[in-house]
Protein backbone atom coordinates (compact mmCIF):
# COMPACT_ATOMS: atom_id res chain seq x y z
CA UNK A 1 0.00 0.00 0.00
CA UNK A 2 1.17 3.53 -0.69
CA UNK A 3 -0.37 7.00 -0.34
CA UNK A 4 -0.83 9.22 -3.39
CA UNK A 5 -2.17 12.83 -3.53
CA UNK A 6 -4.90 13.50 -6.12
CA UNK A 7 -6.82 16.76 -6.27
CA UNK A 8 -6.08 17.51 -2.65
CA UNK A 9 -7.58 14.19 -1.57
CA UNK A 10 -5.57 11.30 -0.30
CA UNK A 11 -6.10 7.98 -2.09
CA UNK A 12 -5.10 4.54 -1.05
CA UNK A 13 -3.72 2.56 -3.98
CA UNK A 14 -2.85 -1.14 -3.75
CA UNK A 15 -0.05 -2.35 -6.00
CA UNK A 16 -0.45 -5.90 -7.14
CA UNK A 17 1.49 -8.03 -9.62
CA UNK A 18 -0.28 -8.57 -12.94
CA UNK A 19 0.56 -10.82 -15.77
CA UNK A 20 1.41 -9.38 -19.15
CA UNK A 21 -1.89 -10.55 -20.55
CA UNK A 22 -3.80 -8.91 -17.69
CA UNK A 23 -1.93 -5.66 -18.18
CA UNK A 24 -2.68 -5.59 -21.90
CA UNK A 25 -6.34 -6.32 -21.25
CA UNK A 26 -6.44 -3.57 -18.67
CA UNK A 27 -4.82 -1.09 -21.03
CA UNK A 28 -7.18 -1.99 -23.82
CA UNK A 29 -10.18 -1.62 -21.52
CA UNK A 30 -9.08 1.74 -20.16
CA UNK A 31 -7.83 3.08 -23.49
CA UNK A 32 -4.35 3.76 -22.17
CA UNK A 33 -1.55 3.85 -24.75
CA UNK A 34 1.53 2.16 -23.30
CA UNK A 35 3.51 1.89 -26.53
CA UNK A 36 6.16 4.22 -25.24
CA UNK A 37 6.80 1.82 -22.41
CA UNK A 38 7.45 -1.02 -24.89
CA UNK A 39 9.76 1.16 -26.94
CA UNK A 40 11.74 2.10 -23.90
CA UNK A 41 11.98 -1.54 -22.90
CA UNK A 42 13.25 -2.60 -26.35
CA UNK A 43 15.67 0.29 -26.41
CA UNK A 44 17.06 -0.79 -23.06
CA UNK A 45 17.54 -4.35 -24.30
CA UNK A 46 19.32 -3.15 -27.49
CA UNK A 47 21.59 -0.85 -25.52
CA UNK A 48 22.49 -3.70 -23.21
CA UNK A 49 23.34 -5.98 -26.17
CA UNK A 50 25.53 -3.32 -27.82
CA UNK A 51 27.35 -2.70 -24.57
CA UNK A 52 27.96 -6.40 -24.10
CA UNK A 53 29.31 -6.69 -27.67
CA UNK A 54 31.62 -3.71 -27.17
CA UNK A 55 32.90 -5.27 -23.97
CA UNK A 56 33.69 -8.52 -25.81
CA UNK A 57 35.51 -6.61 -28.58
CA UNK A 58 37.59 -4.72 -26.00
CA UNK A 59 38.42 -7.98 -24.27
CA UNK A 60 39.51 -9.52 -27.59
CA UNK A 61 41.67 -6.50 -28.40
CA UNK A 62 43.30 -6.68 -24.97
CA UNK A 63 43.91 -10.39 -25.42
CA UNK A 64 45.40 -9.80 -28.88
CA UNK A 65 47.61 -7.03 -27.57
CA UNK A 66 48.96 -9.36 -24.90
CA UNK A 67 49.76 -12.21 -27.39
CA UNK A 68 53.00 -12.00 -29.45
CA UNK A 69 52.79 -10.61 -33.02
CA UNK A 70 51.91 -13.22 -35.62
CA UNK A 71 55.00 -12.49 -37.73
CA UNK A 72 57.23 -13.91 -35.00
CA UNK A 73 56.04 -17.44 -35.81
CA UNK A 74 57.22 -17.00 -39.43
CA UNK A 75 60.57 -15.34 -38.70
CA UNK A 76 63.71 -17.26 -39.64
CA UNK A 77 66.04 -17.92 -36.72
CA UNK A 78 69.57 -18.52 -37.99
CA UNK A 79 70.70 -19.63 -34.53
CA UNK A 80 68.24 -22.53 -34.60
CA UNK A 81 69.31 -25.94 -35.83
CA UNK A 82 67.25 -26.28 -39.03
CA UNK A 83 67.83 -29.72 -40.59
CA UNK A 84 68.30 -30.20 -44.30
CA UNK A 85 65.27 -31.52 -46.25
CA UNK A 86 64.91 -35.26 -45.71
CA UNK A 87 64.98 -37.08 -49.06
CA UNK A 88 62.12 -39.46 -49.82
CA UNK A 89 63.12 -40.50 -53.33
CA UNK A 90 66.42 -40.15 -55.22
CA UNK A 91 67.63 -40.94 -58.72
CA UNK A 92 71.38 -41.31 -59.29
CA UNK A 93 71.87 -39.98 -55.74
CA UNK A 94 70.03 -36.75 -56.63
CA UNK A 95 66.88 -35.74 -54.77
CA UNK A 96 63.55 -36.00 -56.57
CA UNK A 97 61.14 -35.69 -53.60
CA UNK A 98 61.82 -34.52 -50.04
CA UNK A 99 59.70 -33.94 -46.93
CA UNK A 100 57.85 -30.65 -46.52
CA UNK A 101 57.44 -30.04 -50.27
CA UNK A 102 55.01 -30.54 -53.12
CA UNK A 103 55.84 -31.65 -56.66
CA UNK A 104 54.21 -32.31 -60.02
CA UNK A 105 54.08 -35.04 -62.64
CA UNK A 106 52.79 -33.77 -65.97
CA UNK A 107 52.14 -35.43 -69.28
CA UNK A 108 49.71 -35.91 -72.10
CA UNK A 109 46.84 -38.37 -71.73
CA UNK A 110 47.94 -42.04 -71.73
CA UNK A 111 51.62 -41.19 -71.35
CA UNK A 112 51.82 -43.67 -68.41
CA UNK A 113 51.88 -41.13 -65.59
CA UNK A 114 50.08 -43.55 -63.27
CA UNK A 115 52.61 -46.29 -64.09
CA UNK A 116 55.36 -43.88 -63.05
CA UNK A 117 53.67 -43.33 -59.67
CA UNK A 118 53.49 -47.14 -59.25
CA UNK A 119 57.21 -47.46 -59.98
CA UNK A 120 58.13 -44.63 -57.61
CA UNK A 121 55.80 -45.98 -54.91
CA UNK A 122 57.54 -49.35 -54.98
CA UNK A 123 60.93 -47.67 -54.58
CA UNK A 124 59.76 -45.65 -51.57
CA UNK A 125 58.14 -48.71 -49.97
CA UNK A 126 61.37 -50.65 -50.50
CA UNK A 127 62.98 -48.09 -48.19
CA UNK A 128 60.37 -48.83 -45.47
CA UNK A 129 58.34 -45.72 -46.23
CA UNK A 130 54.59 -45.30 -45.94
CA UNK A 131 52.67 -44.20 -49.06
CA UNK A 132 49.13 -43.03 -49.80
CA UNK A 133 47.78 -43.08 -53.37
CA UNK A 134 44.63 -41.06 -54.07
CA UNK A 135 42.93 -41.41 -57.46
CA UNK A 136 40.07 -39.15 -58.53
CA UNK A 137 39.63 -40.22 -62.16
CA UNK A 138 39.55 -43.98 -62.68
CA UNK A 139 36.85 -46.49 -61.83
CA UNK A 140 37.32 -48.60 -58.71
CA UNK A 141 38.40 -51.68 -60.71
CA UNK A 142 41.26 -49.78 -62.33
CA UNK A 143 42.34 -48.29 -59.00
CA UNK A 144 42.42 -51.80 -57.53
CA UNK A 145 44.67 -52.88 -60.40
CA UNK A 146 47.01 -49.97 -59.60
CA UNK A 147 47.24 -51.15 -55.99
CA UNK A 148 47.87 -54.75 -57.07
CA UNK A 149 50.72 -53.64 -59.37
CA UNK A 150 52.47 -52.10 -56.38
CA UNK A 151 51.89 -55.29 -54.37
CA UNK A 152 53.33 -57.40 -57.18
CA UNK A 153 56.44 -55.22 -57.43
CA UNK A 154 56.89 -55.54 -53.65
CA UNK A 155 56.17 -59.27 -53.57
CA UNK A 156 53.13 -58.77 -51.34
CA UNK A 157 49.86 -60.68 -51.27
CA UNK A 158 47.64 -59.14 -53.98
CA UNK A 159 44.47 -60.15 -52.07
CA UNK A 160 45.34 -58.45 -48.78
CA UNK A 161 45.99 -54.81 -47.90
CA UNK A 162 49.34 -53.76 -46.46
CA UNK A 163 49.59 -51.24 -43.63
CA UNK A 164 52.33 -49.28 -45.42
CA UNK A 165 50.24 -48.62 -48.54
CA UNK A 166 46.80 -47.03 -48.60
CA UNK A 167 45.00 -46.58 -51.92
CA UNK A 168 41.81 -44.47 -52.16
CA UNK A 169 39.30 -44.01 -54.97
CA UNK A 170 37.52 -40.63 -54.77
CA UNK A 171 35.89 -40.55 -58.17
CA UNK A 172 32.29 -40.25 -56.90
CA UNK A 173 33.03 -37.80 -54.06
CA UNK A 174 32.41 -34.06 -54.16
CA UNK A 175 35.23 -31.51 -54.28
CA UNK A 176 34.69 -30.57 -50.64
CA UNK A 177 34.68 -34.21 -49.56
CA UNK A 178 37.88 -34.92 -51.48
CA UNK A 179 39.69 -32.12 -49.66
CA UNK A 180 38.39 -33.34 -46.29
CA UNK A 181 39.50 -36.92 -47.00
CA UNK A 182 42.96 -35.70 -48.08
CA UNK A 183 43.41 -33.75 -44.86
CA UNK A 184 42.08 -36.50 -42.58
CA UNK A 185 44.16 -39.36 -44.01
CA UNK A 186 47.38 -37.34 -43.79
CA UNK A 187 46.56 -36.35 -40.19
CA UNK A 188 45.74 -39.96 -39.21
CA UNK A 189 48.40 -41.98 -41.08
CA UNK A 190 51.34 -39.52 -41.33
CA UNK A 191 52.65 -40.95 -44.63
CA UNK A 192 56.01 -39.98 -46.11
CA UNK A 193 54.38 -39.15 -49.43
CA UNK A 194 50.94 -38.83 -50.99
CA UNK A 195 50.48 -39.36 -54.73
CA UNK A 196 47.43 -37.28 -55.67
CA UNK A 197 46.45 -38.57 -59.11
CA UNK A 198 43.96 -35.95 -60.20
CA UNK A 199 44.69 -32.55 -58.62
CA UNK A 200 42.38 -30.99 -61.17
CA UNK A 201 39.41 -32.66 -59.40
CA UNK A 202 40.02 -30.65 -56.23
CA UNK A 203 38.84 -27.43 -57.92
CA UNK A 204 35.78 -26.44 -59.92
CA UNK A 205 37.62 -24.25 -62.42
CA UNK A 206 41.33 -24.87 -63.04
CA UNK A 207 41.56 -21.42 -64.69
CA UNK A 208 40.28 -19.60 -61.60
CA UNK A 209 43.27 -17.86 -59.94
CA UNK A 210 41.64 -17.61 -56.50
CA UNK A 211 40.53 -21.23 -56.41
CA UNK A 212 43.86 -22.48 -57.78
CA UNK A 213 45.89 -20.51 -55.22
CA UNK A 214 43.65 -21.78 -52.39
CA UNK A 215 44.13 -25.47 -53.18
CA UNK A 216 47.91 -25.09 -53.68
CA UNK A 217 48.12 -23.27 -50.33
CA UNK A 218 46.21 -26.17 -48.75
CA UNK A 219 48.76 -28.65 -50.11
CA UNK A 220 51.71 -26.59 -48.86
CA UNK A 221 50.10 -26.21 -45.44
CA UNK A 222 49.58 -29.98 -45.12
CA UNK A 223 53.16 -30.80 -46.12
CA UNK A 224 54.48 -28.32 -43.55
CA UNK A 225 52.19 -29.40 -40.70
CA UNK A 226 52.77 -33.13 -41.19
CA UNK A 227 56.30 -33.06 -42.67
CA UNK A 228 55.30 -35.09 -45.71
CA UNK A 229 55.42 -34.74 -49.49
CA UNK A 230 52.48 -34.46 -51.89
CA UNK A 231 53.15 -35.37 -55.52
CA UNK A 232 50.40 -34.13 -57.82
CA UNK A 233 49.58 -35.67 -61.19
CA UNK A 234 48.17 -33.20 -63.73
CA UNK A 235 47.52 -33.35 -67.46
CA UNK A 236 49.27 -31.10 -69.94
CA UNK A 237 47.33 -28.83 -72.28
CA UNK A 238 46.44 -30.34 -75.64
CA UNK A 239 47.94 -27.46 -77.60
CA UNK A 240 51.28 -27.13 -75.79
CA UNK A 241 53.51 -28.70 -73.17
CA UNK A 242 52.27 -26.60 -70.22
CA UNK A 243 50.41 -28.03 -67.25
CA UNK A 244 46.70 -27.42 -67.42
CA UNK A 245 45.34 -23.94 -66.68
CA UNK A 246 46.14 -21.47 -63.92
CA UNK A 247 46.22 -24.42 -61.54
CA UNK A 248 49.18 -25.86 -63.45
CA UNK A 249 51.01 -22.53 -63.33
CA UNK A 250 50.54 -22.25 -59.56
CA UNK A 251 51.66 -25.84 -59.08
CA UNK A 252 54.85 -25.31 -61.10
CA UNK A 253 55.70 -22.15 -59.16
CA UNK A 254 55.42 -23.90 -55.79
CA UNK A 255 56.82 -27.35 -56.66
CA UNK A 256 60.18 -28.74 -55.60
CA UNK A 257 60.34 -30.90 -58.72
CA UNK A 258 58.33 -30.93 -61.95
CA UNK A 259 58.57 -34.13 -64.01
CA UNK A 260 57.46 -34.44 -67.63
CA UNK A 261 56.36 -37.86 -68.89
CA UNK A 262 56.42 -38.48 -72.66
CA UNK A 263 55.19 -41.52 -74.57
CA UNK A 264 57.97 -42.80 -76.82
CA UNK A 265 56.00 -45.71 -78.27
CA UNK A 266 56.51 -49.45 -77.84
CA UNK A 267 55.32 -49.25 -74.20
CA UNK A 268 58.23 -46.95 -73.33
CA UNK A 269 57.98 -43.55 -71.63
CA UNK A 270 60.68 -40.98 -70.89
CA UNK A 271 60.81 -38.90 -67.71
CA UNK A 272 62.56 -35.55 -67.76
CA UNK A 273 63.11 -33.08 -64.90
CA UNK A 274 61.65 -29.85 -66.26
CA UNK A 275 62.19 -27.85 -63.05
CA UNK A 276 63.90 -28.75 -59.79
CA UNK A 277 65.18 -26.90 -56.74
CA UNK A 278 67.84 -29.57 -56.26
CA UNK A 279 70.61 -30.79 -58.54
CA UNK A 280 69.01 -31.82 -61.84
CA UNK A 281 69.12 -35.51 -62.63
CA UNK A 282 69.42 -37.08 -66.05
CA UNK A 283 66.41 -38.00 -68.14
CA UNK A 284 65.46 -41.65 -67.75
CA UNK A 285 63.08 -44.10 -69.40
CA UNK A 286 60.85 -46.90 -68.16
CA UNK A 287 58.80 -49.52 -69.94
CA UNK A 288 55.94 -51.90 -69.27
CA UNK A 289 57.30 -55.43 -69.19
CA UNK A 290 55.59 -58.67 -70.20
CA UNK A 291 54.02 -58.94 -66.74
CA UNK A 292 52.36 -55.55 -67.12
CA UNK A 293 54.63 -53.91 -64.56
CA UNK A 294 56.77 -50.77 -64.95
CA UNK A 295 60.55 -51.08 -64.88
CA UNK A 296 63.54 -48.96 -65.86
CA UNK A 297 64.95 -49.52 -69.35
CA UNK A 298 67.29 -48.03 -71.93
CA UNK A 299 65.87 -45.61 -74.50
CA UNK A 300 65.09 -47.26 -77.83
CA UNK A 301 67.76 -46.86 -80.50
CA UNK A 302 65.18 -45.71 -83.01
CA UNK A 303 64.21 -42.80 -80.81
CA UNK A 304 67.78 -41.60 -80.69
CA UNK A 305 67.89 -41.68 -84.48
CA UNK A 306 64.56 -39.86 -84.71
CA UNK A 307 65.87 -37.19 -82.37
CA UNK A 308 69.02 -36.84 -84.47
CA UNK A 309 67.00 -36.57 -87.71
CA UNK A 310 64.69 -34.02 -86.15
CA UNK A 311 67.59 -31.89 -84.97
CA UNK A 312 69.21 -32.18 -88.39
CA UNK A 313 66.11 -30.68 -90.00
CA UNK A 314 66.05 -27.88 -87.47
CA UNK A 315 69.74 -27.26 -87.97
CA UNK A 316 69.25 -26.98 -91.73
CA UNK A 317 66.36 -24.55 -91.26
CA UNK A 318 68.43 -22.23 -89.07
CA UNK A 319 71.41 -22.57 -91.40
CA UNK A 320 69.21 -21.31 -94.24
CA UNK A 321 67.86 -18.45 -92.14
CA UNK A 322 71.26 -17.19 -91.04
CA UNK A 323 72.80 -17.69 -94.50
CA UNK A 324 70.97 -14.55 -95.62
CA UNK A 325 72.57 -12.34 -92.98
CA UNK A 326 76.06 -11.72 -91.69
CA UNK A 327 74.89 -10.48 -88.29
CA UNK A 328 73.08 -11.95 -85.31
CA UNK A 329 69.31 -11.49 -85.17
CA UNK A 330 67.04 -10.06 -82.52
CA UNK A 331 64.37 -12.40 -81.13
CA UNK A 332 61.56 -10.71 -83.07
CA UNK A 333 63.49 -10.78 -86.35
CA UNK A 334 64.39 -14.43 -85.91
CA UNK A 335 60.79 -15.32 -85.05
CA UNK A 336 59.49 -13.53 -88.16
CA UNK A 337 62.01 -15.31 -90.40
CA UNK A 338 60.94 -18.70 -89.00
CA UNK A 339 57.27 -17.89 -89.59
CA UNK A 340 58.04 -16.94 -93.18
CA UNK A 341 60.27 -19.95 -93.83
CA UNK A 342 58.04 -22.59 -92.24
CA UNK A 343 54.61 -20.98 -92.73
CA UNK A 344 53.73 -21.59 -89.07
CA UNK A 345 52.10 -19.62 -86.26
CA UNK A 346 53.98 -17.24 -83.99
CA UNK A 347 53.57 -19.59 -81.03
CA UNK A 348 55.09 -22.49 -82.95
CA UNK A 349 57.95 -20.28 -84.14
CA UNK A 350 58.74 -19.32 -80.56
CA UNK A 351 58.73 -22.98 -79.60
CA UNK A 352 61.17 -23.69 -82.45
CA UNK A 353 63.55 -21.10 -80.99
CA UNK A 354 63.31 -22.59 -77.49
CA UNK A 355 63.93 -26.11 -78.80
CA UNK A 356 66.89 -24.96 -80.91
CA UNK A 357 68.45 -23.21 -77.93
CA UNK A 358 68.06 -26.33 -75.79
CA UNK A 359 69.57 -28.52 -78.53
CA UNK A 360 72.49 -26.12 -79.04
CA UNK A 361 71.55 -25.43 -82.66
CA UNK A 362 71.56 -21.67 -81.99
CA UNK A 363 73.06 -19.56 -79.22
CA UNK A 364 72.03 -16.35 -77.51
CA UNK A 365 74.70 -13.73 -77.11
CA UNK A 366 75.27 -11.33 -74.23
CA UNK A 367 73.58 -8.62 -76.30
CA UNK A 368 70.40 -10.70 -76.50
CA UNK A 369 70.83 -11.54 -80.19
CA UNK A 370 70.71 -15.04 -81.69
CA UNK A 371 73.18 -16.68 -84.04
CA UNK A 372 74.63 -20.02 -85.08
CA UNK A 373 77.45 -21.30 -82.85
CA UNK A 374 80.87 -21.00 -84.45
CA UNK A 375 82.52 -24.33 -85.07
CA UNK A 376 85.78 -24.91 -83.24
CA UNK A 377 88.77 -25.13 -85.54
CA UNK A 378 92.25 -25.92 -84.37
CA UNK A 379 95.06 -23.71 -85.58
CA UNK A 380 97.58 -25.21 -88.02
CA UNK A 381 100.51 -24.26 -85.78
CA UNK A 382 101.01 -25.78 -82.34
CA UNK A 383 103.08 -23.79 -79.89
CA UNK A 384 105.04 -25.01 -76.89
CA UNK A 385 105.07 -22.52 -74.00
CA UNK A 386 106.39 -24.98 -71.39
CA UNK A 387 108.10 -28.33 -71.86
CA UNK A 388 105.10 -30.15 -70.35
CA UNK A 389 102.21 -28.07 -71.78
CA UNK A 390 100.66 -28.00 -75.22
CA UNK A 391 98.34 -25.17 -76.25
CA UNK A 392 95.89 -25.41 -79.12
CA UNK A 393 94.14 -22.25 -80.22
CA UNK A 394 90.60 -22.29 -81.57
CA UNK A 395 87.67 -19.91 -81.91
CA UNK A 396 86.37 -20.39 -78.39
CA UNK A 397 89.18 -20.87 -75.90
CA UNK A 398 92.65 -22.19 -75.29
CA UNK A 399 92.92 -25.92 -74.63
CA UNK A 400 95.86 -26.99 -72.49
CA UNK A 401 96.97 -30.61 -72.66
CA UNK A 402 99.66 -32.38 -70.71
CA UNK A 403 102.43 -33.80 -72.88
CA UNK A 404 105.80 -35.30 -72.19
CA UNK A 405 108.60 -32.78 -71.80
CA UNK A 406 110.31 -31.96 -75.07
CA UNK A 407 113.39 -30.51 -73.42
CA UNK A 408 115.36 -32.58 -70.98
CA UNK A 409 118.95 -31.22 -71.11
CA UNK A 410 118.23 -27.55 -70.52
CA UNK A 411 115.20 -25.81 -69.04
CA UNK A 412 113.49 -23.20 -71.18
CA UNK A 413 114.75 -19.78 -70.29
CA UNK A 414 112.58 -16.68 -70.19
CA UNK A 415 112.94 -13.12 -71.33
CA UNK A 416 111.57 -9.97 -69.79
CA UNK A 417 109.18 -7.93 -71.87
CA UNK A 418 107.08 -5.01 -70.55
CA UNK A 419 107.74 -6.03 -66.98
CA UNK A 420 106.62 -9.69 -67.38
CA UNK A 421 108.55 -12.92 -67.70
CA UNK A 422 107.75 -14.36 -71.14
CA UNK A 423 108.99 -17.93 -71.81
CA UNK A 424 110.81 -18.59 -75.03
CA UNK A 425 108.74 -20.64 -77.46
CA UNK A 426 109.49 -23.11 -80.17
CA UNK A 427 107.30 -23.74 -83.19
CA UNK A 428 107.23 -27.43 -83.94
CA UNK A 429 105.84 -29.35 -86.84
CA UNK A 430 102.84 -31.67 -86.58
CA UNK A 431 105.14 -34.69 -87.13
CA UNK A 432 107.31 -33.72 -84.18
CA UNK A 433 104.25 -33.34 -81.96
CA UNK A 434 103.05 -36.76 -83.12
CA UNK A 435 106.48 -38.11 -82.14
CA UNK A 436 107.11 -39.49 -85.62
CA UNK A 437 110.47 -37.73 -85.40
CA UNK A 438 112.55 -37.48 -82.24
CA UNK A 439 112.28 -34.13 -80.47
CA UNK A 440 115.28 -31.80 -80.62
CA UNK A 441 117.76 -31.91 -77.80
CA UNK A 442 117.84 -28.14 -77.50
CA UNK A 443 115.21 -25.51 -78.12
CA UNK A 444 116.29 -22.58 -80.24
CA UNK A 445 113.76 -19.77 -80.77
CA UNK A 446 113.10 -18.72 -84.34
CA UNK A 447 112.05 -15.20 -83.43
CA UNK A 448 113.38 -12.33 -81.42
CA UNK A 449 112.00 -10.58 -78.41
CA UNK A 450 109.83 -8.21 -80.39
CA UNK A 451 108.52 -11.04 -82.57
CA UNK A 452 106.88 -13.10 -79.76
CA UNK A 453 103.47 -14.19 -81.12
CA UNK A 454 101.63 -13.78 -77.79
Buried (B, 14 or more C-beta within 10 A) or exposed (E): EEEEEEEEEEEEEEEEEEEEEEEEEEBEEEEEEEEEEEEEEEEEEEEEEEEEEEEEEEEEEEEEEEEEEEEEEEEEEEEEEEEEBEBBBBBEEBBBBBBBBBBBBBBBEEBBBBBBBBBBBBBBBEEEBBBBBBBBBBEEEEBBBBBBBBBBBBEBEEEEEBEBBBBBBBBEBEBEEBBEBBBEBBEEBEBBBBBBBBBBBBBEEBEBEEBBBBBBEBBBEBBEEBEBBBBBBBBBEEEEBEBBBBBBBBBBEBBBBBBBBBBBEEBBBBBBBBBBEBEEBEEBBBBBEEEEBBEEBEBBEEBEEEEEEEBEEBBEBBEEBBEEEEEBBEEEBBBBBBBEBEEBEEEEBBBBBEBBEEEEBBBEEEEEBBBBEEEEEEEEEBBBBBBEBBBBBEEEEEEEEEBEEBBEEEEBEEEEEEEEEBBBBBEBEEEBBEEEEEBEEEBEBEEEEEEBEE
